[in-house]
Amino acid sequence: MKTLLHMKDSLPLIAVIGLVGMFALPAASQTPASHPAATGEAQLATFKYCTGCHNDRLKIGGASFDGVTAASIAKNPELFEKAVRKLRGRVMPPPGAKQPDGKTVDALVSYLEDSLDKIPEQAHITDQLVLQRLNRKEYQNAVHDLLLVDINAADMLPPDDIDDGYDNIASALQVSPSFIEQYVLAAHNVAQLAMGKADSRPQGWTFHAGPGNQLTHVPGLPLGTRGGILAKVDLPADGEYHINIADMATHIWGNGMEYENPLVVTIDDKIVYTATIGGEADMKFYDQIQSGGMDRVNARLKNIKFQATAGPHRIGVTFRRQSFAQSDDQLQMFSLGGGQDRSYRVSSFQLLGPFNAKGIGSTPSRDRILICDPAKDKSKTPEACAKEIFANLAKRAYRRPVTSADVDELMQYYTEGVKAGGFDSGIREGVTGMLASPFFLYRSERVPVGMKPGDKYAITDLELATKLSFFLWNSLPDEQLLDVAARNKLSDPATLHKQVLRMLADPRSMTLASDFVFQWLNMSKLDEIVPNRDVFPYSSGSLDPRQDFRTELRLFADSIFREDRSVVDLLSSKETFLNERLALQYGINDVKGDDFRKVELKNSVRWGLLGKGAVLMSAAYPNRTSPVLRGKFVLTYIEGVPPANPPPNVPTLNDKDIGTTKAQTMRELMAEHRKSPTCSACHSIMDPLGFALENFDAVGMWRDKDRFAGTAIDSAGVLPDGTKINGPDDLRNALLRRPDQFVQTFVENLLTYAMGRVSDYYDMPTVRRIVRQTAAKNYRFSAIVEAIVMSDQFRMRRVPQPPASKPVLSASK
């Protein structure tokens, strides 16, 4: 296999590149491509503004534009794609240098893009062929769709490597010998969960509660309950199981024991045990007898017995909810929405069993697997049934019609399993072998026979079905998609169009919101931002809003995708999804209850992505806001023009007084920081973008003044083109003046996610073509998805060629 040599990413214009002119396009110009291209010489003459730094003598950033001609563009497209990105974002020429006027830059960008797009199509296709391993999310989804078994792959498999923010990049998903061992062990565990084990010995499962005070209802638990834990578990056999709940009486003085907390244990929503923790009787025992008080209370939480069948079950340990009238509290809690401050919480519980195992009954996963059972159908031998079972499962697992060789290999596992424990054991071992097979764990695309190096070819319909299902569902193709592909009908444009729309309408397409959007916007940063309890007591600890922020962002993005709206609505939509806790965080008082529901936001500062708590918090620090991080977020994820890395040894802000009355405002702190000449260039562009969001504190709550410095928040700024902005509305309106720039960023990232490789300079003609094609359809989400699926990047390949020498980044060579 051969991987294209990737040239260096950086093309700095000076040591610290400025980002001048970010929004400098006139409002009447929606896209540089709308300008008719003039003669090449007239446009290329604009590079005279660049050759002061990028000449054959200095070659700053390793680039030279001396002697640039029309022929130079086709000879070195990587260099000119980088130039287009910088020019489009108005980050070239650098601040302080002589600047061409906006129309001149527009004309040059239009000419360069037109020239780059005319380079022969074959140059836009990668010959990078890499086996792509299923990542953890894909493995988890594939196991569920194949066997109806719910697992947490993060508990079974090591973390996936990340490349360019994405966890599905084929070249990053490498495998080591120890990694293989973990996949084999995971396959064994999954097969046992799916088939069960009639002679299973007692084992244990421990379930922990997430953060929070457990004052509200947990979705999935019975109505009328509060807090607790809802656990989903696949039990291996019919029999008796025991539950031990973590101690709740933990203090010899019985603190909080005067308040009753009615405990409830449920199995599949049916109550199997009740007890009361605390109350008058327990308090008297503590006061009058004392010795043994804790043990007496905690004993009610131990050895709770119940009978259960094999298969999936939902086990709940929770409390009956009491009204405030039943509470003995004298004061309301200092928390959003108030609550009872003497309520116990379930921190964890342990499940043990099975004891006295009684075999295995019908379960969803066994019914899915055992389409043939020799114990019920005496006309078939166990071996014949096993072959039928494996042929049926392997078609979905391997994403193609199975061969006799495939079945024979699985039958070898079956034979060994039968020796150890009969038919069930044989099937279990065969399923283990299937899940550990490279045909399941890897996605591959084969070069057709007879092709020569450099030849272009289309992937097969079956390969297209697999690529499509992992793009839209993060999982295996379903029967309908496989059948269409097996008949070589999927590549037909009309059929492919129908399948794409069907798959987008399927609930499994939620992964586009929960996986793609979260990786595009780098929401993994939320895991690192733990709100400082001293500065934000109302949004930390048990009141940490991050999980609600994640839910809002996922539902918000999914609604736009599922309703097939314009992706520009991600920036401008008035609607979002809130529950009572998050609504109060946003200063909204008319949303009640724990469930999320669609809400039309009356306050425009919350519209779109820039008003979402997840975005605002991920681009901040645990104890303070950061105009730099928020400005960088806008540049990178909204405009697609990431700023250069800061120079080494940049001094950090002196924020030791945050949270005290000595604190300076963020603008005052940044003013001190920007006195350094090495810092001011970049900050002059990023800071106005970040300060426009400064009314949102580090946990996303709106504020009119800095509560520690005691002064009003100043969110005013001036963009490089002279436009004055003041607050989130002005910033959003400035971004919406150039919707195509945001759409291009969106398309480039979605294409990366769809391809399973990092996008490169040769992908940009396709990105621009998709943006232009979908403009007529108002950038509808389905139109963008379909254009990506129909693109050469998604469907075409090229036979690897011998490595070429690395080109020089010079326009004259």
N, C-alpha and C positions, 0 to 999 in steps of 0.2 A: 504494500500500500504506500501511497505517497501523499504527503500533506503539502499544500502550497506554502511556500516560504512567506511568512508574514513580515512585513516591514515594520519598522518602529512606529509606535503609535504617536509619539510626540512630534509636534511641529511648532515649537515655541517661536514666537516672533522676537522676543527679547527675553531677558532672564526671568522677568515676571510679566507674563503677557496680560495686556489690558483687554477688557471686554467692551470697548467703546461701541456705542451705536446699537445696542441690543434691540431697541424698538425704533430704530431710525427710519424704517420704511414709511413712506407717506401712507395715510389711511386709504387713499384711492388705489394703492397697489396691493392686491391680495397675494400675489406670488410673483417672484422674479420671472418665472417661466412665462408669464403673460406678456412680457415685453418682446417684441419681434427682434430677432438677432440681426445686428448690423454686420458690416464686414468684419472679418476676423481681425485684421490689422488694427482697426479702430478700437475694438474692444480690448485686445491684448496690450495695446499701448498703456492701458490703466495700470499694468504691472510696474510701471515706472515708480509708482508710490511704494513698491515693495522691495525694489532692488537695492535700496540703501542698506538693508540688513541681509536680504537673501540674494547674494551675488556670488560669483565664482570664487571670490577671494575670501569673504567672511563665512558664507554658508551657515548662517545662524540657524539652528534647528536642523542642520544637515540638508538644507534646501537652497536651491539657486533658481532665480527666474531670469537670469541674464540670457539674452538671445532667444526668448520665448517666441515660438511660431505656432501656427495652427497644427502643424505636424507633431509638435511636442506633446500635445494632449493625448493622442493615441499611443505615443511611445511610452508615456509615463502617467497612466490614468490614476494611480494611487496618489501621486503628488497633487494632481489637480482636483481630485475628490476632497482632499484635505483642505485645499485652498477654497473650494466652494463652501465647505462647512464653515470655515472661518469668515468668509465674506458674507455668507447668508446671515450669520449671527453677528455680523459687524464687529468682529474681534480682530480684524486685519484691515488696514495698518494699525499699529499700536497707538495708545494714547500719546499725545504730544507730537506725533509725526504729522506731516502734511497729509490731509485727507481729501480724497475725491468726493464729489457731491453724491447724494443718494441715488439719483437717476443713473449716474455713471456706473456705480456699483451694481445696480439692478441689471443694467445692460450686460455687464461683464458676467454676472452670475448666470443670466439667461443664455449667453453664448457658450459658456463653459459647460453648463448642464446639457444643452442641446448637442454639443460636440461629444461629450462623454456618453450620452445615450445612443449616439450613432455608431459607436465602436461595435464591431460585429458581435452578435448575440452570444456566440460561443465563449467569448471572453468573460461573460457574466456568470458562467457556470463553474462551480468548484469540481475538482477531481479528487477531493478529500473523501476517502472511503474509510469509515471507522465503525467498528462494531459498537453498538450503543446498548449498554447495560441498562436494565430497568433501575430507576432510582427508587428510593424507599416509598415515596408516595405512589409511584406507578405499581410497584410490587404489591403494596397494600390494596390498591383498587383492583388489580388483576386477580388477586386471591379471592376477594369478595365476589367479583363478577363470575369467576370460574366455579367456586365451591360454596358460595354463600356463607363464608366464614369471615367474621370481623376480627381483625388483628390490629395491633399498633406496631407497625414496622420499625418505629424508632426504638422499641424495646428489644427487637430481634436483630437488627442490622446496624452496622456502623454508619456514621454520618456520611452524606454524599459530599464530594468536593464541589465547590462553587467556582464558576468561571463567568466573569462579566455580570455577576449578580444572579445567575441562573443555575439551577441544580440539575438540568437535563441536557447539559452540553456533553456530547458523546466523548470528545477527546479528554474531558476531565473525569469521566466515570471509569477510572482504572480499577484493576482488581489485583490483589496480592494473594499469596497462598493462605494466609490467615483469614482473608476476606471470604475465600471460597469455603473454608470450614464453617464460617458463620452462616453462609447461605445454605449449606447442607443441613446444618442444625436447624435453621429456620424452616426448611422444607419438612423435616421430620416433625417438628412441633405443629406446623400447619396441618399436615396430614393426620396427626392424632386428634387435633381439634375437629377436623372435618368428619372423620370416621368414628371418633369416640374409641373407648377401650373398655370392654366389658369387665375385664379383670383389673381395672385400674386401682392402684394402691392410693391411699389417702395422700393428698397433697394440699398445698396452701396457696392462696392468692391474697395479696394485701392491696387495699384501695385507699388512696389518700385524697383528702379534700383540697381544693384549690384555695387561693387566698380569699379573704372576705369574712364578714361577721355572721353570715348565714341568717340574715333577718328576712330575706325574701324567698319567694318560691323558686325551686330548681326545676327548669323545664324537664318534663318526663316523669317527674314524681307526681303522686296524686294531688289534685286540687285541695286546698285547705291545709297544706303542709308548708313548712318553711325550712330552708336550709337543708343540710345533710349531704349525703353522697348518693348518686345514682350510678351503679356499677353494671356494666354489661359483661357477661362471662359465658363461655361455652363449657358446660359441665361434661366430663368425659363419660359418665355412666349414670344410670338410675340408682338412687340410694339416698342415704341420710347425710345431710350436711350441717355443719355447725358454724355459727357466726360469733366472733368475739370483737366487741366494740372497744375502742381505746377508752381508758379511764376518763371520767369527767369530773369526779371528786378528787382533787389533787392537792388540797390544802387542809391541814389538820384543824384549822379554825372553821372550816365549812363556809368559806367566802362564797356568797351568792346562792347558798343552799336554801335560803328562805323562799326562793322563787320556784314555782313549779314549771318543769319542762317536760311535757308529755311526749315520750319517745315512741316511734312507730317503725317497725320493720316490715317491708313489703317484698313479696316475690311476684313479679309480673303484675303489679298493681293490686295484689291481694294481701291483706294484712295477715301476717303470721305471728306477730308478737307485739305487745304493747307494754310499756312501763312508764312510771313517772319518776323523774330525777329531780330531787329537791322538793320543797314544800314544808308544811308545818310539822309533819311527822319526822322527817329527816332532820329538821332543825332542832327539834326537841331531843332527838337521839344525840346529836352533836353536843347540845348544851348540858344534858343531864347525865348521859352515860359516857360520852366522849370516846373512850377507847373503842376502836373498831368501827368508827363512824364512816370513814372513807371506804373500808372494805365492804361494809354493808351496802352502800350505795353502788359501788362499782360492780358488785356481784350480779346486779340486775343486767349488766351489759355483757355477761359472759355465758358461753355455752348455750346459745340460743339455737335450738334444733328445729329442722324442718326437712320434709321429704321433697325431692325434686327429680325430674327426669333428665336424661342426657340432652345436650343441645343448648341453644342460646337462651339465656334468661336475663331479666333485669332485676337487680337486687337493690332495694332502696333502704337506707337508714336515715330517718328524718324526724321532724317534730311536728306535732299538730300545731297549727298556727293559732295563737290567741290574739284577741283584739286588744287594743290599748286599754279598753275598760277593764280587762282582766289583769292588766299589768299592775304591779305594786310600785312602779316608778313614780317619783315625785317630779322629776324634771325630764325634759326631752333631750335626746342625745345630740351632741354636736356633730351631726352628719347630715348629708343631703337626704331629705325625706324623713329625718328623725328615726325612731325605732325604739326597741326595748333594749336597754343596756345591761340587763341581767340574763340574757338568753345564752344558754350553752350552745356549743357547736360540736359537730361530729368531726374530729380531726382525721380519723382513719378507722377502718375495720378490717378484720381478717376473716376469710372464708376458708373452711377446712372440709375435706371430704374427697371422694365418697366413702362413707362407712357402710359396711354391709351392702356392697354393690350388688345390684339385682339385674345386671345386663343392660342392654341398650335398646330403647324404643325408636320410634320414628323421629327424625330430626330433619330440618330443612336441608342441611348439607348432605346427610346420608341419602335423602330422597333424590337430591341432585346427582349424586355419584352412582347410586345403585339402580340404574335403569334396568338391570338384569340381576335377579337374585335366584340362585339355584335352589335355595331353601323353599322358595315359593313356586318356581317354575321347574318342575321335575323333568321337563323335556330337554333341558339344556344342562350340559356339564358345567362344573365350576370354571374350567378353563375357557369354555366358549363364552360364558358370561363375562369373565375377566377381559377377554379380548374385545368384546362389545363395549364394555365400560371404558377401557383405555382408548379405543378408537374414537368414542364420543367425546371424551374429555380432551384428548390430545389435539383434536381439531381446533378447539377454542384456545387451548394453552399455547400451541405452536403457531396459531394464526394462519393455517393453511390446511389443505387436505392431507390426511396422514397416509403414510405408506406402510406396507407390511413390515419393513425394517423398523419403523418407529414402534409398532405394536410389539414386535419380537423383543426389542430391547426392554420395554416395560414388563414384558412377561418374565424376563429373567429376574427382575426385582420381585415379581409376584411369586415365583417358584420358591425363592429364598424365604419370603414371608410366610408362605403356607407351611413350610417345615417348622416354623417357630410357633404358629398359632392359628392355623386354619385359613379359611377363605377371607375373613375380615382382615386378618393380619397381612395376607397377600395383597389385597387391594390397597391397604394402607402403605405398604412398602412400594407398590407401583406408583401411587400418587406422590410419594416422597421423591422417587426417581424422576418423575415428570417435572416437579417443581424445581429440582436441582439441575435439570437439563439445560444446556446452552440454548436449545431451541425455545425455551420459555424465558430464560433470563436475558437473552440478547435479541436485539433487533438488527437484522442484517439486510443488505441489498446486494445482490450478486450481479457481476458483470456478465452480460450475455455472451454466449460462445461465438467465436469468430470476429469479435470486435478488435480493432487496432488502437494503440495508444493515441489519445486525442479524439477518438470518435465519441459523438454525442448519442445518448440513448435515453429512453423513458424507463422509469422503474415499472415493474409489473403491477398488475391490478391488485394482487394480494399484498405486495409491498406498500402500495398506495393505501390500501384499506388499513393496514397496521399504522402507517404514518399518520393517517387522518384520525384514527381513533385515539392515539396517544396525544395528538395535538388538541383535540376538542374534549376528550374525556379523561385523559391521563390513565387510560385503561385499555383492555383488549377490545377488538372489534366484536360486535354482537353477531348473532346468527344471520340476520338480514344483510349486514354489510359484507360478511364473509361469503355468503351465497352469491351476491351480486358480483363480488370480485372473482370468485371461482369460475363464474361464467364469462369473465373478461368483459363485463358490461360497465364496470365502475369508471373506466377512463372516458366513457362517452360523456361529453359535457352536460347534456340534459340530465343524465342519470346522476352524475356527480353533484350537480346543482341540487337535486332533490335530496340526496343523502346528506349534504351539508346542512340544509335547512332542517331536516329531520333530526340530525344530531344536535344542532344548536337548541332545538326545542326540548330535547331530553334533559331531565334534571341533572344528569351527569356532567353537563356542560358548565355546571357551577364551578368546576375546577378552573375555568378561565378567569373567574373573579378571585377565587381563593388562592390560586397558585400564580397564574401569570401576573395579575395586577399587583399582588404583594411582592413579587420578585422584581417587576419593573420599577416599582416605587421604593424598593429597598426597605420594606417594612420590617425586615429582621432587626433593624435598629431599635424597634420598640422593645425588644427583649433586653436591650442593654440600658435603656433609660428607666431606671427605678426612681420614681419621684422622691425627692428629699423630704423626709417626714417633718423636719423642723421648719422648712420653708412652705411646704404644701400639706398641712395636716388634714385638709379636706379632700385630698386626692392621693393619698398614700396608704400603705398598709392594707387594712381591710377595705378601704375606699378607693383603692387603685383602679382607675377607669380603663386601663389598657385593653382588657378583654372586650369591654363594651365598644371601645374604639374599633377594634378589629372586626367585630360583628357588623357595626355600622358600615365600614368601608366595603366589606364583602357583599352585603345586601345592596348597597348603593350601586356598586359596579355591576353586579349581576342584574339588577333591574334595568339598567341601560342596555346591557347586552341582550337580555331576554326579550325586552320590548323592541329590540331592533331600532334603537334610536341613533342619532348622530353621535359619534364618539366625542364631538366637541361638547356635548352635554356633560361630559365628565368635568369640564371646567365651569359650566354655567348653570347646571340644573338647580332649580329651587327646591327639589324634593330630596329627602333623605329618609333614613330609618332610625327611629329612636325608641327607647323604653323610658320608663320614668327616671331611672338613675341618670342616664345620659342626657335626657331632656333638662333635668335640673342642673347638670354640669354646663349646659349651654344656656342657662337662664330662661328656660321655657317651662311654664308651670301648668300647662293644660294637657300633659300626657301622663296617663296613670297606668300602673301595672308593670310587670316584669317583662312582658312580651314585646318584641320589637314590631313596630308597625310603620307604614309609610306616612310621612308627615310633610306638609308643604311649609317650608321655612318662610316666615314673614320678614325676618331680618336678613337682608341681602349679604351681609358680611359672612354668613355661613354657607353661601351657595357654592356648589362645586367642590373640587378636591381641596382647594386652598382654605376652606372653612372647616375641614374635617379634623377632629381631634387627633386621629392617627397620624396624619401628615404633620400637623403642628408640633406634636410631641416628639415624633421621630427626628425632627430637625431642630432639636433643642438639647439642653443639658439637664441633668436631674435637678439642678438648683436654680437655673436661670434660662432665659431665652438666648438665642444666638442669631442675630441678623445675618451673620456669615453663612451659617448652616442653612438657614431658610432661603437666602439668596442663591446659594449653591444648588439647593433642591430645585428651585424654579429654572435655573439655567440648565441643569443636567436632565431632569425628568420631564419638564414641560417644554423647554425650547430645544433640547437636544444639542446644546453647545456647552459641554462641561468645561469649567475653568481649569487652568493649569494648576498643578500642585504647587503649594506655597514653597518659597525658598527655604533652605535649612535654617535652623536656629531662630525662627520667628518667635518673638516673645509672646507669652500668653497673657490674657487679660488678668488683672489683679482683682479677683472677685471674692476676696476673703470676707468682705463686709456684706455680701448678699444675705438677706434675712435679718439685718440689723438696721437701726435708724441712721447709721453712718453710710449706708449704701448710696452709691451714685446710680443714676439711671443708666440703662444700657447705652444710650446715645453718648452720655458723658464718658463711659468706659471706652467706647469705640473711638471717640475723639482722641483720647490719650494714645490708643493703639495706632491710629492712623498717622500720628506724627512722624513715624518711621517712613522714609521715602520708599523702602522696599515693600511696604504694605499698602501704601495709598493707592497705587495703580489699580489693583484688583478690587480693593474695597470701594473705590468710587463707582464701580458697576454693581457689585453684589449687595452693598449695604442699602441702597434705596429699595431694592426688591425685598430685602429682609425686614427693613424698618416699616414697610407698608403693612406687615403682619405683626408689628410689635404690640398692638392692643391685645393680642392673644398671649397669655402668659405661657410658661413652659409646659403646663398641663392642658393647654387649649382653652382655658376660661377667658372670657372677655373682661377687660379692665379699662377704666378710663384714666387711672393714674397709678403710678408706681407706689405700692402701699408701704414700701420701706423708705424710699427717697422722698415720698410725699409730694411729688410733682406730677403734672399731667403728662400722659404719654404723647410723644411727638412722633407721628407716623408719616410725616411729610418727607418727600424726596423729589429729586429731579432725575429723570432718565437721560441717557446720553444725547438724545435728540432734542433735549430741552423741555420735554413734556413734564409738567408738574403732576405728581400723584400724592394722594393723602389717604392712605388706608387700603383695605382689601378690595373695595369696589373699584377704585381707580386702577389698581394693579391688574385685576381680572379683566377690566375693559381694555387695558393696554395689550394684554395677551390675546384677547379675542379680535383685535384689529388684524391679526395675522393668523387666522385659524389653521391655515395650511401648514404653518411651522409646527404647531402642536400635533397635527395629524401625521406629519412626517415622522416625528419622534415616536408616536404611538405605533405607526406601521413598522418602523425599523425594529422596535422592541418585540412586537408581535411576530414578525418574521423570524427573529432570532429564536424565540420560543418555539415556533413551529418547525424550524429547520433542525433544532438540536445542535446548532453550532453558532459560534459568535459571528455576527454579520461583519462583512469586510467591505473594502472600497468597491469591489466588483459587484456588490449587491445593491449599491445605491441607485443605478438606473432602474432597477425593478421597483425599489421603494418609491421613487419619483413617479414612475408610471402608474403604480397603484393609487397614489395620492391624486393624480390627475383623473384617472378613470372613475374614482369613487366620488369626486367632487360633484359630478352631475347627479349623484344619488344622495347628496347631502351627507356624505361620509358615513352612511349607515353601517352599523357594525357587521351585519351579514355580508354586505357588499365587500367590505375590506377582507373578511375571512375568506370569502369565495375567491377574491382576486389573489390572495396569498396561495390558496390551494391550487389555483390554475397556473401559478407562476412556474417558470423554469427552475427556480431555486427549490421548489417543493417537489416537482415531478421529474425533473431531468437530471442526468448525471453525465459525466465525461470519463472515459477510460483514463486512468492515471498515466502521466507522461514522465519521461526522465526529468530529473530536477534541472531547472534552468538557473543560470547565474543570477544573482540578486541585482536588480537594476539600480543605477545610481539615481538619487533623488535630485535630478537636475533637469530643468526644462529644456536645456540646450543640447542634451545628449540622449 
